[in-house]
Amino acid sequence: MSGSHTHPLYLEGSSAVHRLPTEVKIVAAVVAMFAIVATPREAVWAFAAYLAGLALVWQIAGIRPRWLAPRMLIEVPFVVLAVLLPFAESGERTELLGISLSVPGLLAAWGILVKGTLGVLTSLTLAATTPARSLPAGLARLHVPAMVTVIVTLMLRYVNLLAGEIDRMRTARIARGDDPRTLHQAGATARGVGGVFLRAYERGERVHLAMLSRGFTGTVPLSAPPATRADWCAGLAPAAYAVAIATIAWMV
């Protein structure tokens, strides 16, 4: 993957967070997300502390909330689910603005919203400070299976290309008088998706053959030096902070 391909989730920068080795940031993000998920949903203060820790990382990395906001739209399906839970769940009821809501449903909705939001923010922070081209080497250093590393690499490289192809097909259909929002066009939409899938499969075969012809052996070459002890100590500090908060939340 050449340096000319910049992922839309990556934010150019030269901060201390950007300079950390990729494998350190991956481990820190995964550990932090596990800590967030393990935190009792009743510990509201803990989630505020997580957000404060993320805000500090954003300050160091030069990430602004207005850059994060539009990229948070990926969370919309979870928000819809959370909104429906207080109406669908059974159990003890309470009234809010004259509407009867389920107390267990409200708690479940709060847990989904707050943990999902913090998880998405953590993932966006990792993506914003880590070039996509460095992920394969980082995964390889963490001893992730080579096949998984290759799949992730190609997915990151070609997902935007396929999305652009789908968008061009949609534009072409609309230009010919089609309205993809109507139900009777579902068949045409399905055929379009099938066509993109077939082209993606064929492209994958051609890319694989091209890689083999250039000496690809199934493993990712490691050119950058491994992370030092100082890198691990600095990079895992936010993860240790998150684990400490989760532990205190359970003890309290």
For each residue, the residues with C-beta under 8 A, 3 or more apart:
1: 5 132 133 136 153 156 157
2: 5 133
3: 131 133
4:
5: 1 2 132 133 157
6: 10 12 131 132
7: 10 127 131 132 156 160
8: 160
9: 71 124 127 128
10: 6 7 127 128 129 130 131 132
11: 61 62 63 67 128 129
12: 6
13: 17 18 61 62 129
14: 18 19
15: 18 19 60 61 62 129
16: 19 20 60 61 234
17: 13 20 25 57 60 61 129
18: 13 14 15 61 129 130
19: 14 15 16
20: 16 17 24 25 129 227 231 234 235
21: 24 25 138 141 224 226 227 231 235
22: 25 26 130 134 135 137 138 141
23: 26 27 138 139 141 142 226 227
24: 20 21 27 28 227 231 232 234 235 236
25: 17 20 21 22 28 29 126 129 130 138 235
26: 22 23 29 30 126 130 135 138 139 142
27: 23 24 30 31 142 235 236 239
28: 24 25 31 32 235 236 238 239
29: 25 26 32 33 122 123 125 126 239
30: 26 27 33 34
31: 27 28 34 35 236 239 242 243
32: 28 29 35 36 50 122 238 239 242
33: 29 30 36 37 118 119 122 123
34: 30 31 37 38
35: 31 32 38 39 239 242 243 245 246
36: 32 33 39 47 50 115 118 119 122 242 246
37: 33 34 115 119
38: 34 35 246 250
39: 35 36 43 46 47 50 115 245 246 249 250
40: 43 46 249 250
41: 107 110 111 114 115
42: 107
43: 39 40 46 47 249 252
44: 47 48
45: 48 49 249
46: 39 40 43 49 50 245 246 248 249
47: 36 39 43 44 50 51 114 115 118
48: 44 45 51 52
49: 45 46 52 53 245
50: 32 36 39 46 47 53 54 118 242 245
51: 47 48 54 55 118 121
52: 48 49 55 56
53: 49 50 56 57 238 241 242 245
54: 50 51 57 58 118 121 122 125
55: 51 52 58 59
56: 52 53 59 60
57: 17 53 54 60 61 63 125 238
58: 54 55 61 62 63 64 65 68 125
59: 55 56 62
60: 15 16 17 56 57
61: 11 13 15 16 17 18 57 58 125 128 129
62: 11 13 15 58 59
63: 11 57 58 67 68 125 128 129
64: 58 67 68
65: 58 68 69
66: 69
67: 11 63 64 70 71 128
68: 58 63 64 65 71 72 121 124 128
69: 65 66 72
70: 67 73
71: 9 67 68 74 124
72: 68 69 75 117 120 121 124
73: 70 76
74: 71 120
75: 72 78 79 116 117 120
76: 73 79 80
77: 80 81
78: 75 81 82 112 113 116
79: 75 76 82 83 113
80: 76 77 83 84
81: 77 78 84 85 112
82: 78 79 85 108 109 110 112 113 116
83: 79 80 86 109
84: 80 81 87 88
85: 81 82 88 89 102 105 106 108 109 112
86: 83 89 101 102 105 106 109
87: 84 101 102 105
88: 84 85 102 105
89: 85 86 102 104 105 108
90: 102 104
91: 102 103 104 105
92: 102 103 104
93: 100 101 102 103
94: 100 101 103 106
95: 98 99 100 101
96: 99 101
97:
98: 95
99: 95 96
100: 93 94 95
101: 86 87 93 94 95 96 105 106
102: 85 86 87 88 89 90 91 92 93 105 106
103: 91 92 93 94 106 107
104: 89 90 91 92 107 108
105: 85 86 87 88 89 91 101 102 108 109
106: 85 86 94 101 102 103 109 110
107: 41 42 103 104 110 111
108: 82 85 89 104 105 111 112
109: 82 83 85 86 105 106 112 113
110: 41 82 106 107 113 114
111: 41 107 108 114 115
112: 78 81 82 85 108 109 115 116
113: 78 79 82 109 110 116 117
114: 41 47 110 111 117 118
115: 36 37 39 41 47 111 112 118 119
116: 75 78 82 112 113 119 120
117: 72 75 113 114 120 121
118: 33 36 47 50 51 54 114 115 121 122
119: 33 36 37 115 116 122 123
120: 72 74 75 116 117 123 124
121: 51 54 68 72 117 118 124 125
122: 29 32 33 36 54 118 119 125 126
123: 29 33 119 120 126 127
124: 9 68 71 72 120 121 127 128
125: 29 54 57 58 61 63 121 122 128 129
126: 25 26 29 122 123 129 130
127: 7 9 10 123 124 130
128: 9 10 11 61 63 67 68 124 125
129: 10 11 13 15 17 18 20 25 61 63 125 126
130: 10 18 22 25 26 126 127 134 135 138
131: 3 6 7 10 134 135
132: 1 5 6 7 10 135 156 157
133: 1 2 3 5 136
134: 22 130 131 137 138 224
135: 22 26 130 131 132 138 139 152 153 156
136: 1 133 139 140 149 150 152 153 220
137: 22 134 140 141 220 221 222 223 224
138: 21 22 23 25 26 130 134 135 141 142
139: 23 26 135 136 142 144 148 149 152 220
140: 136 137 143 144 146 149 219 220 222
141: 21 22 23 137 138 222 226 227
142: 23 26 27 138 139
143: 140
144: 139 140 148 149
145: 148 149
146: 140 149 150 218 219 220
147: 150 151 218
148: 139 144 145 151 152
149: 136 139 140 144 145 146 152 153 220
150: 136 146 147 153 154 218 220
151: 147 148 154 155
152: 135 136 139 148 149 155 156
153: 1 135 136 149 150 156 157 220
154: 150 151 157 158 204 207
155: 151 152 158 159
156: 1 7 132 135 152 153 159
157: 1 5 132 153 154 161
158: 154 155 161 162 200 203 207
159: 155 156 162 163
160: 7 8 163 164
161: 157 158 164 165
162: 158 159 165 166 196 200
163: 159 160 166 167
164: 160 161 167 168
165: 161 162 168 169 196 199
166: 162 163 169 170 192 193 196
167: 163 164 170 171
168: 164 165 171 172
169: 165 166 172 173 192 195 196
170: 166 167 173 174 180 192
171: 167 168 174 175
172: 168 169 175 176
173: 169 170 176 178 180 188 192
174: 170 171 177 178 179 180
175: 171 172
176: 172 173
177: 174
178: 173 174 185 188
179: 174 182 185
180: 170 173 174 185 188 189
181: 185
182: 179 185
183: 186
184: 187
185: 178 179 180 181 182 188 189
186: 183 189 190
187: 184 190 191
188: 173 178 180 185 191 192
189: 180 185 186 192 193
190: 186 187 193 194
191: 187 188 194 195
192: 166 169 170 173 188 189 195 196
193: 166 189 190 196 197
194: 190 191 197 198
195: 169 191 192 198 199
196: 162 165 166 169 192 193 199 200
197: 193 194 200 201
198: 194 195 201 202
199: 165 195 196 202 203
200: 158 162 196 197 203 204
201: 197 198 204 205
202: 198 199 205 206
203: 158 199 200 206 207
204: 154 200 201 207 208
205: 201 202 208 209
206: 202 203 209 210
207: 154 158 203 204 210 211
208: 204 205 211 212
209: 205 206 212 213
210: 206 207 213 214
211: 207 208 214 216
212: 208 209 215 216
213: 209 210
214: 210 211
215: 212
216: 211 212
217:
218: 146 147 150
219: 140 146
220: 136 137 139 140 146 149 150 153
221: 137
222: 137 140 141 226
223: 137
224: 21 134 137
225:
226: 21 23 141 222
227: 20 21 23 24 141 231 232 235
228: 231 232
229: 232 233
230: 233 234
231: 20 21 24 227 228 234 235
232: 24 227 228 229 235 236
233: 229 230 236 237
234: 16 20 24 230 231 237
235: 20 21 24 25 27 28 227 231 232 238 239
236: 24 27 28 31 232 233 239 240
237: 233 234 240 241
238: 28 32 53 57 235 241 242
239: 27 28 29 31 32 35 235 236 242 243
240: 236 237 243 244
241: 53 237 238 244 245
242: 31 32 35 36 50 53 238 239 245 246
243: 31 35 239 240 246 247
244: 240 241 247 248
245: 35 39 46 49 50 53 241 242 248 249
246: 35 36 38 39 46 242 243 249 250
247: 243 244 250 251
248: 46 244 245 251 252
249: 39 40 43 45 46 245 246 252
250: 38 39 40 246 247
251: 247 248
252: 43 248 249
